[in-house]
C-alpha cells in the first residue's frame, strides 16, 4: 500500500470516528432534552462541529480546498 493510500485510509477512519461520535452525541442530546427547540439547536451545533472536523481531515489529505480553520471559532463567537 502506498503512502498516499495509507493516508487516505487513515483519513477515512478519522471521518468514520467523527460521524460515530456525532451519532452518539446526538443520541445523548435526544435523551437529555425534552424541549424540541433546545434540542434542535444543540443538534445543529454538533452537526456543524462534525462537518468542520470532516473538512479539516479532507483538507489535510488535499481533497478539500475550502477549509477555513476559524470557521468553528466564528460559530462559537456568534453564539456568545
C-alpha positions in Angstrom: 0.0 0.0 0.0 1.4 3.4 -1.0 1.9 6.2 1.5 -1.0 8.1 -0.2 -3.3 5.1 0.1 -2.4 4.8 3.8 -3.1 8.5 4.3 -6.4 8.2 2.6 -7.4 5.1 4.6 -6.4 6.9 7.8 -8.5 9.9 6.8 -11.5 7.7 6.1 -11.1 6.1 9.5 -11.0 9.6 11.1 -14.1 10.6 9.3 -15.9 7.5 10.4 -14.9 8.2 14.0 -16.2 11.8 13.7 -19.5 10.5 12.4 -19.8 7.8 15.1 -19.1 10.4 17.7 -21.8 12.7 16.2 -24.3 9.9 16.3 -23.5 9.2 20.0 -23.7 12.9 20.9 -27.0 13.4 19.1 -28.4 10.4 20.8 -27.4 11.8 24.2 -28.9 15.1 23.4 -32.2 13.4 22.4 -32.2 11.5 25.6 -31.5 14.6 27.8 -33.6 17.3 26.2 -37.3 17.4 26.3 -37.9 20.8 24.6 -37.8 20.5 20.8 -36.2 23.9 20.2 -33.3 23.5 22.5 -32.7 20.0 21.2 -32.6 21.2 17.6 -30.2 24.0 18.3 -27.8 21.7 20.1 -28.1 19.1 17.4 -27.4 21.8 14.7 -24.3 22.9 16.5 -22.9 19.4 17.0 -23.5 18.7 13.3 -21.6 21.9 12.4 -18.7 20.8 14.5 -18.6 17.3 12.9 -18.8 18.9 9.4 -15.9 21.2 10.4 -13.8 18.2 11.5 -14.5 16.3 8.3 -13.5 19.3 6.2 -10.3 19.6 8.2 -9.5 15.9 7.7 -10.1 16.1 3.9 -8.0 19.3 3.7 -5.1 17.5 5.4 -5.0 15.0 2.5 -5.5 17.7 -0.1 -9.1 16.6 -1.0 -10.8 19.8 0.1 -9.6 23.3 -0.6 -12.3 25.4 1.1 -11.3 24.6 4.7 -11.4 27.6 7.0 -9.6 26.9 10.3 -11.5 29.7 12.1 -15.0 28.7 10.8 -15.9 26.9 14.0 -14.5 29.7 16.2 -16.7 32.1 14.3 -19.7 30.0 15.0 -18.9 29.9 18.7 -18.3 33.7 18.8 -21.8 34.2 17.2 -23.4 32.2 20.0 -21.8 34.3 22.7 
